[in-house]
């Protein structure tokens, strides 16, 4: 019994366009094509193959993968391997969806606590290793970093070393005794500079990051918002904070320049 394409499409619950597409790809060719009219005809015993195509598509396989899975001589081990890979892929997608759902819930909770939209957006990203020269001291306040930067830049100038911007500060401890380390990125060929520390900041796989635009006086509020986000999203602090100076304030205006841009970073780990 041969069926016109429309009848076969109704039985298989697919569209005529779908059957034509499968024909073009070689997935399911008509059992007969009328030479004169060009009409496509299908046989009922082609339904199992159609069902298999639809079932594999429902599992998330692309049509290219479906074509490979339909090969008669496909080894069993390869078939099993492809199914296992798809299984792992779907599990990862489900976990990503659950993680995204948690972040949405955390955002809603923060908005409800603040009773207003959030001022800062936080993302998690990977930070690559970075070779730096640094000076580290205990300072009485966050406004007392100036001498550390002067010492660092004087030494770099004497050594005739050109730094790679942007510079940053690492805060190993906060108030009342602020353990601050000012860092200047170095070219990879600089191995050592007499007078201060040169080393590689290790890569950080999960760094919470947000952007502060404006004067340095607002950095405390940005950091507080960042820590609140970290806690709400189920992370723990896992290393020294970083302040990355992407656009420095105009000289002498660090407390009021609205155009300065600073990235606040905190290494984190999942609870």
Backbone torsions as a table, in degrees:
resi	resn	phi	psi	omega
1	UNK	NA	123.6	177.9
2	UNK	-108.2	143.3	-176.2
3	UNK	-118.3	140.4	171.7
4	UNK	-65.2	159.2	-174.5
5	UNK	-58.5	-36.6	-180.0
6	UNK	-65.7	-41.7	179.5
7	UNK	-66.3	-43.2	-180.0
8	UNK	-65.3	-36.1	178.4
9	UNK	-64.8	-40.7	179.6
10	UNK	-65.2	-43.1	180.0
11	UNK	-63.9	-42.3	-178.9
12	UNK	-82.9	-5.3	-179.3
13	UNK	56.5	48.0	172.2
14	UNK	-130.6	172.0	179.4
15	UNK	-89.9	160.2	175.0
16	UNK	-60.8	-38.7	179.4
17	UNK	-61.9	-36.5	178.2
18	UNK	-64.0	-44.8	179.1
19	UNK	-63.1	-39.4	178.0
20	UNK	-64.5	-39.2	178.7
21	UNK	-65.3	-43.5	177.7
22	UNK	-62.3	-35.0	177.6
23	UNK	-64.8	-46.1	-179.5
24	UNK	-61.0	-34.9	-179.2
25	UNK	-84.1	-8.8	-178.3
26	UNK	80.8	13.1	180.0
27	UNK	-77.2	-41.2	-177.6
28	UNK	-149.1	97.5	-179.0
29	UNK	-88.6	148.9	176.1
30	UNK	-59.9	149.3	176.9
31	UNK	-71.4	-21.6	-179.1
32	UNK	-157.8	141.7	174.5
33	UNK	-126.3	122.8	179.5
34	UNK	-67.1	122.8	-175.5
35	UNK	-62.6	-40.1	-175.5
36	UNK	-77.6	-49.3	-174.5
37	UNK	-90.2	-22.9	-175.9
38	UNK	79.9	4.8	179.5
39	UNK	-64.1	139.5	176.0
40	UNK	-96.3	137.9	176.8
41	UNK	-125.0	143.3	-179.5
42	UNK	-123.4	157.2	177.7
43	UNK	-107.1	151.6	180.0
44	UNK	-61.1	-30.6	-177.7
45	UNK	-75.6	3.1	172.3
46	UNK	-89.2	-8.7	-179.9
47	UNK	-60.2	-41.5	178.0
48	UNK	-56.8	-39.4	179.0
49	UNK	-67.4	-40.8	177.2
50	UNK	-60.9	-43.9	179.7
51	UNK	-62.4	-36.3	-180.0
52	UNK	-68.3	-40.1	176.6
53	UNK	-59.2	-47.7	-178.1
54	UNK	-65.4	-37.8	179.9
55	UNK	-66.4	-41.8	179.6
56	UNK	-68.3	-37.5	175.2
57	UNK	-62.4	-39.8	179.9
58	UNK	-64.4	-25.9	177.4
59	UNK	-79.9	-6.6	176.6
60	UNK	103.0	6.0	179.4
61	UNK	-77.6	144.0	173.5
62	UNK	-73.1	162.6	179.6
63	UNK	-63.1	-32.8	176.2
64	UNK	-63.6	-42.5	177.8
65	UNK	-67.8	-38.2	178.2
66	UNK	-59.8	-42.8	179.6
67	UNK	-59.5	-39.9	179.5
68	UNK	-68.2	-40.0	-179.1
69	UNK	-68.5	-22.5	-179.1
70	UNK	-85.0	-5.4	-179.1
71	UNK	-63.0	134.9	-176.6
72	UNK	-65.4	-32.5	-175.7
73	UNK	-99.0	18.5	179.8
74	UNK	-66.7	121.3	-179.5
75	UNK	-61.5	146.5	-178.6
76	UNK	-59.9	-40.2	-178.2
77	UNK	-61.9	-38.7	179.4
78	UNK	-69.3	-40.7	176.4
79	UNK	-58.7	-48.2	179.9
80	UNK	-62.3	-40.7	-179.8
81	UNK	-62.2	-42.2	179.4
82	UNK	-65.6	-38.7	177.9
83	UNK	-66.5	-38.7	179.5
84	UNK	-68.0	-39.8	177.1
85	UNK	-61.8	-43.3	178.2
86	UNK	-64.3	-38.5	177.5
87	UNK	-59.3	-46.5	179.7
88	UNK	-65.4	-38.2	178.4
89	UNK	-62.1	-44.6	-179.7
90	UNK	-66.9	-38.0	176.7
91	UNK	-60.5	-42.6	178.8
92	UNK	-63.7	-39.8	178.8
93	UNK	-64.1	-40.7	177.9
94	UNK	-62.9	-43.4	-179.6
95	UNK	-65.3	-39.9	176.6
96	UNK	-61.3	-40.0	177.5
97	UNK	-64.3	-41.2	178.0
98	UNK	-65.2	-41.1	177.6
99	UNK	-62.4	-41.6	179.1
100	UNK	-64.8	-37.8	178.2
101	UNK	-63.5	-40.7	177.1
102	UNK	-62.2	-41.8	-179.9
103	UNK	-65.7	-38.0	176.7
104	UNK	-63.6	-42.3	179.5
105	UNK	-64.1	-41.5	178.9
106	UNK	-63.7	-39.6	179.1
107	UNK	-64.9	-43.2	177.6
108	UNK	-60.5	-41.3	-179.7
109	UNK	-63.3	-42.5	179.8
110	UNK	-65.2	-41.1	179.0
111	UNK	-63.3	-40.6	179.3
112	UNK	-66.5	-36.6	177.6
113	UNK	-65.6	-41.2	-177.0
114	UNK	-84.0	-20.7	-175.9
115	UNK	59.3	32.1	178.0
116	UNK	-165.3	164.1	177.1
117	UNK	-61.8	154.0	179.5
118	UNK	-73.0	142.1	179.8
119	UNK	-85.4	-20.0	-174.3
120	UNK	-128.1	140.6	174.5
121	UNK	-103.4	133.9	-177.6
122	UNK	-117.2	134.9	174.5
123	UNK	-126.4	159.2	173.2
124	UNK	-106.0	128.6	-179.8
125	UNK	-145.2	166.2	177.3
126	UNK	-93.4	137.2	178.1
127	UNK	-110.8	127.7	-179.0
128	UNK	-74.9	158.7	175.5
129	UNK	-59.2	151.3	-176.3
130	UNK	-144.6	125.5	177.6
131	UNK	-83.9	128.0	-174.9
132	UNK	-137.3	156.7	164.0
133	UNK	-106.7	140.4	-173.3
134	UNK	-145.2	158.0	170.6
135	UNK	-128.4	129.6	-175.9
136	UNK	-124.2	129.7	-179.6
137	UNK	-147.1	161.5	167.5
138	UNK	-88.2	125.2	-178.5
139	UNK	-122.3	151.4	-176.0
140	UNK	-73.7	-27.6	-179.9
141	UNK	-151.8	165.0	-178.9
142	UNK	-67.7	-16.2	179.3
143	UNK	-85.9	2.2	-177.7
144	UNK	-105.2	26.2	176.3
145	UNK	-78.3	-19.3	-174.2
146	UNK	-47.6	-51.8	-179.4
147	UNK	-60.2	-32.4	178.6
148	UNK	-66.0	-42.9	178.8
149	UNK	-65.9	-40.0	178.8
150	UNK	-62.0	-43.5	178.7
151	UNK	-62.4	-43.9	-178.5
152	UNK	-64.0	-49.2	-176.7
153	UNK	-69.2	-33.8	176.9
154	UNK	-62.2	-44.8	-179.8
155	UNK	-65.4	-41.2	178.9
156	UNK	-64.6	-38.6	178.7
157	UNK	-66.3	-41.7	178.2
158	UNK	-63.5	-35.4	179.8
159	UNK	-83.7	-1.2	179.6
160	UNK	56.9	46.3	-179.9
161	UNK	-108.0	129.0	176.1
162	UNK	-93.5	126.5	-177.4
163	UNK	-89.6	162.3	175.1
164	UNK	-107.4	116.3	179.8
165	UNK	-73.5	160.0	3.2
166	UNK	-90.6	156.0	175.0
167	UNK	-83.4	169.3	-178.0
168	UNK	-151.2	163.9	171.3
169	UNK	-120.0	133.1	172.1
170	UNK	-102.0	131.2	178.2
171	UNK	-109.2	105.2	-178.5
172	UNK	-81.4	-20.7	176.9
173	UNK	-157.2	147.7	-179.2
174	UNK	-99.3	-164.8	-178.5
175	UNK	-58.8	148.7	12.1
176	UNK	-83.8	-22.1	177.1
177	UNK	-109.3	106.4	-174.0
178	UNK	-86.5	116.4	178.9
179	UNK	-95.2	97.4	-173.2
180	UNK	-109.6	140.5	176.5
181	UNK	-129.7	112.1	178.4
182	UNK	-87.8	135.2	-171.3
183	UNK	-131.1	137.1	175.1
184	UNK	-118.7	122.8	178.4
185	UNK	-62.8	141.7	-176.9
186	UNK	-116.7	153.6	170.1
187	UNK	-62.2	150.1	-175.4
188	UNK	-62.3	-21.8	-177.0
189	UNK	-81.6	-8.6	178.6
190	UNK	-84.6	114.3	-175.6
191	UNK	-96.2	-38.9	-176.4
192	UNK	-155.8	145.4	175.8
193	UNK	-130.8	126.1	-177.0
194	UNK	-63.4	130.6	172.0
195	UNK	115.1	-23.2	178.3
196	UNK	-156.6	179.0	-170.3
197	UNK	-77.2	133.5	170.2
198	UNK	-127.4	121.3	-178.4
199	UNK	-157.8	177.3	-179.0
200	UNK	-106.0	120.4	170.1
201	UNK	-69.3	125.8	-176.6
202	UNK	-69.8	156.4	176.7
203	UNK	-61.6	147.6	176.1
204	UNK	-120.5	119.4	-175.3
205	UNK	-73.7	-36.8	-178.3
206	UNK	-129.5	98.1	179.7
207	UNK	-113.4	121.3	174.3
208	UNK	-80.1	132.3	-172.6
209	UNK	-138.1	141.1	172.4
210	UNK	-144.0	162.2	-176.3
211	UNK	-112.1	131.2	174.5
212	UNK	-110.4	124.1	175.8
213	UNK	-113.3	122.2	-179.4
214	UNK	133.5	-169.1	-174.5
215	UNK	-66.5	158.7	179.5
216	UNK	-65.8	-18.2	179.7
217	UNK	-64.3	-23.0	-179.2
218	UNK	-91.0	-0.2	-177.2
219	UNK	-63.0	-34.1	-179.6
220	UNK	-62.0	-41.5	178.8
221	UNK	-66.7	-38.1	178.4
222	UNK	-64.3	-43.8	179.4
223	UNK	-63.6	-41.7	179.1
224	UNK	-61.4	-41.0	178.4
225	UNK	-65.9	-37.8	178.8
226	UNK	-64.5	-44.8	179.9
227	UNK	-65.4	-37.9	178.2
228	UNK	-63.7	-40.7	177.7
229	UNK	-63.9	-42.5	-179.6
230	UNK	-59.4	-46.1	-179.9
231	UNK	-66.6	-42.7	-177.7
232	UNK	-66.2	-26.7	-177.0
233	UNK	-99.0	12.9	172.0
234	UNK	77.5	33.6	176.9
235	UNK	-113.4	159.7	171.2
236	UNK	-113.3	149.2	172.5
237	UNK	-66.5	137.0	-173.4
238	UNK	-135.9	28.1	179.2
239	UNK	164.2	177.0	-178.4
240	UNK	-66.7	143.9	175.9
241	UNK	-68.0	154.6	176.0
242	UNK	-128.3	137.2	171.0
243	UNK	-115.3	113.9	-177.1
244	UNK	-101.7	121.4	-174.0
245	UNK	-91.9	88.2	-175.9
246	UNK	-73.5	-39.3	174.1
247	UNK	-137.7	112.3	-176.8
248	UNK	-72.2	150.6	174.0
249	UNK	-67.5	158.6	174.0
250	UNK	-60.8	148.4	-174.8
251	UNK	-54.6	127.9	178.4
252	UNK	82.5	5.0	-176.3
253	UNK	-126.1	29.0	-176.0
254	UNK	-62.2	-23.2	-177.7
255	UNK	-89.5	-7.2	-177.3
256	UNK	-142.4	-2.9	-178.0
257	UNK	-69.1	114.4	-177.7
258	UNK	-77.1	-8.5	-175.8
259	UNK	-97.5	-5.7	178.0
260	UNK	-65.7	145.2	179.4
261	UNK	-129.2	123.6	-178.3
262	UNK	-127.9	132.4	174.1
263	UNK	-97.4	125.2	177.0
264	UNK	-98.7	127.1	-177.8
265	UNK	-127.3	142.6	175.5
266	UNK	-138.6	122.2	173.3
267	UNK	-65.8	138.1	-177.3
268	UNK	-135.7	162.0	173.1
269	UNK	-136.5	150.0	-178.3
270	UNK	-72.3	138.5	-179.8
271	UNK	-63.0	NA	NA
